[in-house]
């Protein structure tokens, strides 16, 4: 999947045990690095946690 700046996404799952994000939290794509499968997100709750799509993190369109 290709993500563009401003796309709205929702969290399905993250492997980060230290985040306060929960399933269904939403945010806007800041940048997508396809080579690293890394999705940079500005979450609505203020978090800036990036999603490592190749390492088990999962999002869906919001």
PyMOL commands that set and color helices and strands:
alter all, ss='L'
color gray80, all
select helices_A, chain A and resi 53-55
alter helices_A, ss='H'
color red, helices_A
select strands_A, chain A and resi 8-13+26-33+38-43+51-52+58-61
alter strands_A, ss='S'
color yellow, strands_A
deselect
rebuild
show_as cartoon
